[in-house]
Each structure stands twice: as structure tokens, then as C-alpha cells.
Amino acid sequence: MSKLTAALTAKKALIGFVVAGDPSCEATVENILALAQGGADVIEIGIPFSDPVADGPVIAAADQRALDRNVTTDDVFDVVSQVREQSDVPLVFLTYVNPVFQVGYREFCRRCTALGVDGLIIPDLPYEEQDDLRSAMQDLDLDLIQLVTPNSKARIPKIAQRAQGFVYVVSATGVTGMRNDFEANLAGVIAELRQYTKLPIEIGFGIHTPEQAHEMSQLADGVIVGSQIVDLIHRAGAQAPAQLIDYAQEMKRAITE
């Protein structure tokens, strides 16, 4: 069992997401530590990218703000290094293929494990195109997390059987962003997944209120919250860490009730 799987097993989990470098790399370190202090079990760190095809306007705008400040992949690795000086909270990169390819698959993965990054989520890397990256990850303690969407259907068994860390269930078609409605057949998708994997199953895309978090945690093993956290960070400025602690505590209570 990987460290990431262990962190999500036998409890309802909260996974938070931040965009590295928004509003600054120094603030990103503080915000990650605040989410961990508030009870987040895993933190996803988004590497700023100019064409984040899976992300809605809130996260895309945060990406652009970070890129406007010339935040690089090296800067993101430095954020992880600073977090690791103060916390062992499990960390996952959410990125796209090109930043990984530019560094080089093997070198990118080697740097991840050297700094204690536990997994990768790469939304624009289809299951069928993962062999080169998987080869680079061989013998490294790094999980490649699989996404299952409402449209995965016949591909669910093979995705689940090759999953690592946890399975990320996308709650609705489209891009990330705060929503009020979710896919009607989520329970069916999760029931089918459980036939093929014993990994934790986490739901993301759109969840932003305690009520939604509670509802979704009844279906799965935990929830992933992105746009609401990114928006809070943008609006709160220097007050973000204190508000993130409160928000994470509220969401954690909601999923463990």
C-alpha cells in the first residue's frame, strides 16, 4: 500500500487544491500548511499552465495570475521543498502533460519522489497514452492517479484495475468550478468501480459547501475541493491561511458526521 493510499484508507478524507504561485510562492506554502492544519488529508498542488483544459474559470484565472508572475515548475518544486520542512502531509501534483514532458518524464518523477510528492494527476494524459510515463515511474514511490468521468463507461474496469493511490471520480461532465448539480448516476459509477479496485474513491469537481461534501461522502471515501479554495485564497489575501483553517475544519466535520 502506498503512502497516499494509506492516508486515505479507513476514513472519510478531505483533499484540498491550491494553485502554486497564486498569489505568491511564499503564500502557497502558508496556505498548504493551513489546509493541513484544518484537517485536509491530502493537498493537490496545481502547477500553473497556460492551457488547463480540465479547469474552469476560477482555477484558470489563478493559473494565469501565477504565470504572469513568471512562476515556473522549478518554483513549484521549491514550494514543495519548503512545505516539507514543516509538514509531512501527503502532496499530489495536478499538472498537464507538457510541463512534465519539458522536464523529462524520468527527471520529473525523480524530483517528485526526492521531495516527497506522493502522486500525479494529469487530466490530459489518456489511459491509453500512459506507458512512457509509467515506465519512468518504475521503482519510484509515486502514484499515477486515474480519473473516471461520467463518460468513462466501458473503460471503467481497465482504468480501475491499473489505478494507483486513489481513484478520482469526476462528479459531472465539463470543467472544474463550483456547482449545484452533479451527475445523477454517481452511485452507479462508484458501485461499478468498487468491483474492480479496493483503492479509496474520491469525488471532485464542483463540491464547495459542507452540505455537498456530506452528501458526496456518503457515496465515496472522500471529497476533493478546488475552485472554492482557490477563490477563497484570491479574495482573502493575507487573511487566507486563517480562513482556510476554518473552511477545512468545517468541510472535514461535514464529511465525518
Phi and psi in degrees as a GROMACS rama.xvg file:
@    title "Ramachandran Plot"
@    xaxis  label "Phi"
@    yaxis  label "Psi"
@TYPE xy
-74.5455  165.367  SER-2
-59.6284  -38.6347  LYS-3
-66.1174  -45.9579  LEU-4
-60.9058  -43.1116  THR-5
-60.814  -36.5241  ALA-6
-68.6879  -19.9558  ALA-7
-110.37  -0.124678  LEU-8
-89.7562  142.778  THR-9
68.4987  23.2786  ALA-10
-161.711  159.71  LYS-11
-79.1696  126.536  LYS-12
-109.749  150.07  ALA-13
-114.728  124.426  LEU-14
-114.869  123.143  ILE-15
-105.636  158.035  GLY-16
-130.047  135.983  PHE-17
-131.829  156.043  VAL-18
-96.9247  121.794  VAL-19
-63.2832  133.87  ALA-20
89.307  1.76771  GLY-21
-116.624  110.429  ASP-22
-86.0004  -13.2698  PRO-23
-159.377  164.932  SER-24
-67.0997  -37.3453  CYS-25
-62.4186  -43.7308  GLU-26
-66.4365  -34.3333  ALA-27
-61.8118  -41.0935  THR-28
-59.1688  -48.004  VAL-29
-64.143  -38.1998  GLU-30
-69.5122  -37.7296  ASN-31
-63.1809  -45.2342  ILE-32
-63.5263  -35.5663  LEU-33
-66.7528  -43.0539  ALA-34
-61.6675  -41.6728  LEU-35
-63.8641  -40.9124  ALA-36
-63.8113  -33.8163  GLN-37
-76.4263  -10.6512  GLY-38
118.535  2.35674  GLY-39
-62.7631  134.634  ALA-40
-86.0781  -28.3382  ASP-41
-144.344  144.902  VAL-42
-117.614  126.854  ILE-43
-89.2314  133.005  GLU-44
-112.659  117.341  ILE-45
-82.5493  127.52  GLY-46
-85.1425  120.365  ILE-47
-54.2714  135.155  PRO-48
-144.225  144.464  PHE-49
-77.1485  -17.1887  SER-50
-133.825  65.3231  ASP-51
-79.7441  82.2679  PRO-52
-63.9693  -20.8345  VAL-53
-91.6502  -5.47515  ALA-54
-106.085  143.395  ASP-55
-82.9235  -171.316  GLY-56
-63.3048  -34.4976  PRO-57
-65.3237  -49.3157  VAL-58
-73.8538  -37.2587  ILE-59
-61.0115  -39.1832  ALA-60
-66.4395  -38.2741  ALA-61
-65.0824  -41.0495  ALA-62
-55.509  -47.2227  ASP-63
-66.0466  -39.2671  GLN-64
-60.6546  -41.1882  ARG-65
-66.7048  -43.0854  ALA-66
-64.0639  -36.055  LEU-67
-62.7378  -23.8997  ASP-68
-93.2917  9.67318  ARG-69
63.2852  33.615  ASN-70
-70.2953  128.244  VAL-71
-111.859  171.305  THR-72
-61.467  -37.0094  THR-73
-60.9385  -39.3665  ASP-74
-62.5633  -37.6984  ASP-75
-67.0099  -40.9188  VAL-76
-60.4289  -36.4863  PHE-77
-66.8811  -35.2999  ASP-78
-58.6557  -45.9568  VAL-79
-61.5235  -43.1618  VAL-80
-58.4884  -41.6735  SER-81
-69.701  -38.0645  GLN-82
-62.4535  -41.9917  VAL-83
-65.6165  -18.3978  ARG-84
-71.8862  -16.953  GLU-85
-126.921  -12.8056  GLN-86
-153.12  146.716  SER-87
-108.102  19.794  ASP-88
-56.2776  134.529  VAL-89
-57.9756  136.328  PRO-90
-123.407  140.546  LEU-91
-130.722  136.462  VAL-92
-87.2169  131.443  PHE-93
-104.692  117.034  LEU-94
-145.74  -176.886  THR-95
-117.976  168.972  TYR-96
-60.6724  -42.094  VAL-97
-60.3989  -45.9804  ASN-98
-58.8718  -36.2192  PRO-99
-69.6832  -43.9205  VAL-100
-62.253  -39.6111  PHE-101
-63.9322  -37.9858  GLN-102
-74.2309  -32.7689  VAL-103
106.818  128.393  GLY-104
-53.6886  -50.2444  TYR-105
-65.4422  -45.6217  ARG-106
-65.7774  -40.1498  GLU-107
-60.9565  -47.5921  PHE-108
-66.8697  -37.6639  CYS-109
-62.4189  -42.4274  ARG-110
-66.7676  -35.9809  ARG-111
-59.1932  -51.1206  CYS-112
-69.1447  -33.4947  THR-113
-63.0792  -31.5588  ALA-114
-98.2012  -3.5747  LEU-115
87.7352  23.791  GLY-116
-76.4995  135.191  VAL-117
-98.7311  -19.3038  ASP-118
-164.308  167.27  GLY-119
-127.194  136.143  LEU-120
-118.364  122.436  ILE-121
-130.58  90.683  ILE-122
-62.2911  -27.346  PRO-123
-96.3959  16.71  ASP-124
-108.266  99.2783  LEU-125
-63.6333  155.646  PRO-126
-51.4172  -41.3878  TYR-127
-72.4839  -12.3895  GLU-128
-111.764  20.3175  GLU-129
-94.3176  -3.61994  GLN-130
-61.7339  -41.8864  ASP-131
-63.3443  -43.1091  ASP-132
-67.4015  -41.7416  LEU-133
-60.3756  -38.2987  ARG-134
-62.2937  -40.1087  SER-135
-68.384  -25.9383  ALA-136
-85.5488  -6.96835  MET-137
-57.2629  133.935  GLN-138
70.5064  8.09902  ASP-139
-105.382  146.155  LEU-140
-84.5845  73.0889  ASP-141
-145.851  125.655  LEU-142
-96.8391  138.769  ASP-143
-99.9675  107.016  LEU-144
-82.0514  134.63  ILE-145
-96.6431  141.582  GLN-146
-101.417  135.971  LEU-147
-118.968  124.146  VAL-148
-108.181  169.692  THR-149
-59.7105  -17.2464  PRO-150
-98.2838  3.0432  ASN-151
-67.3603  -41.552  SER-152
43.3131  -108.275  LYS-153
-65.3672  -16.6611  ALA-154
-85.626  -8.25487  ARG-155
-55.5344  -47.9076  ILE-156
-58.021  -48.2853  PRO-157
-72.241  -32.0546  LYS-158
-64.1465  -46.9123  ILE-159
-63.5708  -40.723  ALA-160
-68.0759  -21.865  GLN-161
-104.81  6.00012  ARG-162
-70.9071  154.802  ALA-163
-134.947  150.88  GLN-164
77.9161  -76.68  GLY-165
-158.196  169.123  PHE-166
-106.273  130.32  VAL-167
-98.4797  108.486  TYR-168
-93.1705  122.229  VAL-169
-81.9959  124.526  VAL-170
-76.1206  -15.6778  SER-171
-161.182  156.619  ALA-172
-70.0681  156.221  THR-173
105.597  -156.307  GLY-174
-104.774  174.258  VAL-175
-65.1585  162.242  THR-176
146.967  155.069  GLY-177
-67.7948  127.144  MET-178
-126.724  163.915  ARG-179
-114.215  -11.5293  ASN-180
-128.709  145.634  ASP-181
-128.661  167.302  PHE-182
-55.7329  132.942  GLU-183
-67.8863  -29.6942  ALA-184
-102.089  29.1312  ASN-185
-59.0036  -40.5014  LEU-186
-60.909  -39.3014  ALA-187
-67.0954  -41.2254  GLY-188
-61.602  -44.5804  VAL-189
-68.7455  -39.141  ILE-190
-61.8126  -40.4635  ALA-191
-66.4277  -42.0588  GLU-192
-57.4021  -41.4926  LEU-193
-66.5007  -15.4264  ARG-194
-71.9882  -23.1376  GLN-195
-116.773  -8.91407  TYR-196
-149.288  148.231  THR-197
-103.134  5.09456  LYS-198
-67.5938  154.178  LEU-199
-59.6378  144.666  PRO-200
-115.793  120.731  ILE-201
-117.329  141.137  GLU-202
-106.832  133.812  ILE-203
-137.696  -179.343  GLY-204
82.9741  100.199  PHE-205
100.357  -18.4637  GLY-206
-73.2241  126.935  ILE-207
-145.762  -11.5316  HIS-208
-112.288  156.555  THR-209
-59.2518  -36.4181  PRO-210
-63.5553  -44.0779  GLU-211
-64.3316  -42.5619  GLN-212
-60.167  -42.6481  ALA-213
-62.8122  -46.3632  HIS-214
-60.7068  -47.2031  GLU-215
-69.5592  -31.3598  MET-216
-70.149  -16.6999  SER-217
-74.8935  -22.6899  GLN-218
-89.8786  -39.9902  LEU-219
-121.781  -168.999  ALA-220
-94.402  -3.43953  ASP-221
171.365  178.16  GLY-222
-128.173  153.635  VAL-223
-116.254  127.953  ILE-224
-121.743  121.583  VAL-225
-119.396  -69.709  GLY-226
-59.5861  -38.5792  SER-227
-62.3696  -40.8337  GLN-228
-68.2416  -43.9533  ILE-229
-62.3098  -40.3908  VAL-230
-67.2519  -41.1337  ASP-231
-59.7425  -44.901  LEU-232
-60.3321  -41.5865  ILE-233
-66.4878  -41.2844  HIS-234
-78.863  -34.7503  ARG-235
-84.675  -21.2206  ALA-236
58.3249  -126.553  GLY-237
-66.6921  -18.8409  ALA-238
-84.6292  -1.12283  GLN-239
-57.8276  -46.3036  ALA-240
-56.217  -44.6579  PRO-241
-63.5574  -42.123  ALA-242
-69.4621  -33.2069  GLN-243
-67.2003  -37.7719  LEU-244
-60.7091  -47.5296  ILE-245
-62.398  -44.6565  ASP-246
-64.6449  -44.9522  TYR-247
-63.3585  -39.9303  ALA-248
-62.839  -41.7941  GLN-249
-64.6782  -43.4541  GLU-250
-68.6221  -37.2358  MET-251
-65.2252  -41.6115  LYS-252
-61.1718  -39.2339  ARG-253
-64.3644  -35.2655  ALA-254
-88.4062  -11.9086  ILE-255
-106.31  1.05373  THR-256
